[in-house]
Amino acid sequence: MTDTTLLTQLADNWMLVAMFSLFVGAILWAFRSGSRAVHQDTSNIPFRNDDYPAPDRAGRSSKDKELHP
């Protein structure tokens, strides 16, 4: 066996260990304690404007149109 194949095999194995460690670290970071509130807040972003609809192009909301046609 030559030195280059030995170095190639070592590099492949260490890269596998590094990528697996990165994967496990990302999973642990996502499920860490205390992150539940952050995930719930992020998941509610689409529903934040339910009480106040976005204005149309004229800058009036649908409630303003009902009051002032």
Buried (B, 14 or more C-beta within 10 A) or exposed (E): EEEEEEEEEEEEEEEEEEEEEEEEEEEEEEEEEEEEEEEEEEEEEEEEEEEEEEEEEEEEBEEEEEEEE
